[in-house]
Structure formats: C-alpha cells, structure tokens
Amino acid sequence: MQATPLAIRDIVLFEPVVFPDERGEFFESYNRRAFEEAIGRTLDFVQENHSVSIKGVLRGLHYQLPPHAQGKLVRVVAGAVRDVVVDIRRDSPTFGKWVGTRLSASDRRQLWIPEGFAHGFIALEDKTVVVYKTTRYYSPGSERCIIWNDAAVGIDWKTVGEPRLSQKDRVGRPFALADVF
C-alpha cells in the first residue's frame, strides 16, 4: 500500500498494490499495520458507512465536534467522486484551506481524513457507492455542516451546473460562522 501525503498536513492518500492475473485481481483494501505506520498513530474504526448517489449529488461539508469528532477512511467501490477536505483546525497553518482529489472504484484509492476536517464529495457517475470507516460513532448533536459553495473557502468542485443537495446541506453554515476546532 502506497501512502502519499497531500498538500494539507495529516491528509493521506492510499493506493493499494494490485495483483492481476488471468482470474481477475487481488489487493489489500486495508492493512492496519501499514495504515497506522503511514499516519503515525494507532486507532480503532468503530463504524462503517455506505452511501449510494446519482451523478451530481453533493454530500457535505460534514464534520462532528469533539468529543465525537471522527477520523474517516474514505473509498469508492462503484463509480467516482470528487472528494474534498477543509481544514477547520483553528491553530493550523492551513486553517480554512481545502484539498480535493478524485477517488474511483477503478483507481481503488482511499483518503484518510483525521479529526479536525470538514469532508464532502460530489458523485461523478450514477450509482456511485462511497464506503467509509469512522473512528467515532455518529452523534447527531455533534454534527455540523459548512455550506458547500462558501466563497471564503473557494472550493473548485470541478463540475458544471448546480449539484443535487439534501435539505441539511442546503442550509450549511458559512465557514466564518462555523463551529471549528
């Protein structure tokens, strides 16, 4: 498993080694030892979530406040997404900055997003399936949402037209008014 740190400290992109042969292929989608060595800490995943989206659905920018803040290991098992992470750690040199990457079933890459970041994605294909492990359980009272198109953050979603949003995501807060870490 190859680990590549992205432009914002602590965000890591993982790419598995794939072993193809005449029968198909094999790869490790998760190896705790390699994962923890790459991120520099030990942790336990306690929940795994699946979402299925049609093309143009945007989910995010979501996060949970401490003590229920979640680290997430995100991957796409069908379709493709533009995955975006925003640094909401007030004392970070990249506070308010974002990083984005494409994740797809065909590239098998995964994105590690530690606590202290807002996360979102837009489905680039119909029937896109996103699976992500979390380090804390879902806590409705701790959940927050930053509006996806806040000009102060300036995310380039690399899409044309308005995304499809849930009601919760339509009323996300501006970054300047968001509860941050």
N, C-alpha and C positions, 0 to 999 in steps of 0.2 A: 504494500500500500504506500503510495507516494503522498506525502503531505507538503502542501505549498502554502506558506503564509500569504495572506492578501495585504492590500495597502493599509488596512486598519489593524493595529496590533490586536492579537488574540483571535482574529478570524482566520480559519484554516480551511483550505480546500483539499479534500482527499480524493485520490484517484486510485482505484484498485488495479492490480496486475491481473489481466485476463488470460486464461489458458484455453485457447480454442483447439478443437480437433474435429475429426470427421463426425462426431456425435453431437457436437454443439460447443458449449464452452462452460468454464467454471471460473469463479472468482470469489474471494472472501469479501463480503459486503461490510463486515465489521470484525475487527480484531482488537479486543480490549487493550492488550499489551501495546500494540503498535499505536493505537489511538491515544492512550494516556502518555506514551513517550513523546508523541508529537505535540500534545497540548501542554505537557509539563505538569500534570496533576492527575490525581485519581478521582473518579466519580462513579456514581451509580445512576443508571437510567431507570426511572420508575414508571413511565407511561410511554405508550407509542400511539401516535395519531395518524389517521389516514384522511385525506380529502380527495374528492374527485371533482374536477372542474371542467367546464366547457371553455373553449377558446375565448379569451377576453375577460375572464373572471379575474379580478384582482382581490387578493386577501391581504389585509394589513393596513397599516403597520402596527403589529401587535406586540405586547410585552406584558409581563407581570411584575408588580412591585415586590421588594423584599418584605417579608422573609419568604415569599413564594416565587421569587424570580427564577426563571427557567433558563437553563442552557439547552440548546437544541442541536441535534444532528439530523440534517435535512437531506433527503434524497428523492429522486423522481423515479418511479417504477414503470410508468407509462406516460408517453407524451414528453412535454418540455415546458420549462418556466424560465422567466427572468426573475432571479431571486435577488432581493435587496435587503441590506442590513444598515441600520443607522445607529451610530454611537450615541448613547444617551447617558454616558458616564461623565458627570459634570467636571471632574478633575482630569479628564483625559485630554491629551493634546489634539485628539481628533473629535472632540465633542461636537455633535451636530453634523459631522461628515458622514457620508454614505459610501458603500461599496456594493457593486452589483456583479452578478455572474450568471451565465446560462447553465442550468442543470437539466439533464435529459436522461431518459431511460437508455438511450444509445450510448451516452458517454459514461454513465454509471457513477458520475462524480457525486460527492457528498460535501455539504458545507457545515462546519462546526461554528455555532453561534453561541458564545458564552453569555452568562447573565450580564445585564447592562446594555443590551442592544434591543432595538425595535426591529421586527422582522416582517417582511411581506414578499409576495410574489404575484406575478401575473401569468396565467396559463397561456401558452403559445399555441397549443393544439387542443382539439376536443378530446374529452375523456382523459385529461391529464391527471395522474394519480401521484400525489405527494405523500410521502411517509416520513414522519419524524419522531425521533425519540426525545424525551424530555427528562431533565434532572429533578424536576419537582412536579407534583400533581397540579392539574388545572384548578385554579382558585378564582371563581367569578368575581369576588370582591376585590381582588388584586389586579384584575385585568385592566389594561389601558390600551388606547388606540390613538395613534397620531395620524392625522389626515394624510392620505397618500400623495397629494399634489401640492403640499405646502411649498411655496416659492422660497421660503427661508432655507429649506433643506435642498431643494432643486434636483430631485431625483430624475434621471433620464430613464424612463421605463422602456424606451426603445419600441414603442408601439404607436399605432395610428388610431385616432378616434378615442372616444370615451370608454373606459372599462366598465364591466358589469360589477356592481358593488352590493354588498349586503347593507341593510339599514344601519347596522353598527358601524361599518366602515365609511358610510356617507357622512356620519356625524363625528368622525375622529377629530381630536383637538389639534390646533396648530402647535407646532413644535415649541414656540415661545411660551405657551401656556401648559405644556405637558408636564406631568409629574415625572421627574428624572431621578437618576441615581446619585 
